């Protein structure tokens, strides 16, 4: 990805992993409905944290 320093890479990974953990459901057998509900809740939390308009 063209990171110029190890520090910038670590900064990116720390933020990316936190966001990814919010949006990606746990790896287990889930119904499509359960996955959909997980993503709706994740998006609502993301909007609350970032202050995005609903």
C-alpha positions in Angstrom: 0.0 0.0 0.0 3.0 2.3 0.0 3.5 3.1 3.7 6.5 5.2 4.1 7.2 4.2 7.7 6.5 1.4 10.1 4.8 3.9 12.4 2.2 4.9 9.8 1.6 1.2 9.0 1.0 0.4 12.7 -1.3 3.4 13.0 -3.4 2.3 10.0 -3.5 -1.4 11.2 -4.7 -0.4 14.7 -7.6 1.7 13.3 -8.4 -0.7 10.4 -8.6 -3.8 12.7 -11.0 -2.0 15.2 -13.3 -0.9 12.4 -13.1 -4.3 10.7 -14.0 -6.0 14.0 -17.1 -3.8 14.3 -18.4 -4.7 10.8 -17.4 -8.3 10.2 -19.6 -10.8 12.1 -17.9 -13.6 14.1 -17.0 -16.7 12.0 -19.7 -19.1 12.9 -22.7 -20.4 11.2 -25.3 -17.7 11.3 -28.5 -17.1 9.3 -28.6 -14.4 6.7 -31.1 -12.5 9.0 -28.6 -12.6 11.9 -25.8 -11.4 9.7 -28.1 -8.6 8.4 -29.1 -7.5 11.9 -25.4 -7.5 13.0 -24.5 -5.2 10.1 -27.4 -2.8 10.8 -26.3 -2.6 14.4 -22.7 -2.0 13.4 -23.7 0.8 11.0 -25.8 2.4 13.7 -22.9 2.3 16.1 -20.5 3.7 13.5 -22.9 6.6 12.8 -23.2 7.3 16.5 -19.4 7.3 16.9 -18.6 9.4 13.8 -21.6 11.7 14.2 -22.8 10.9 10.7 -26.3 11.9 9.7 -28.8 9.1 10.0 
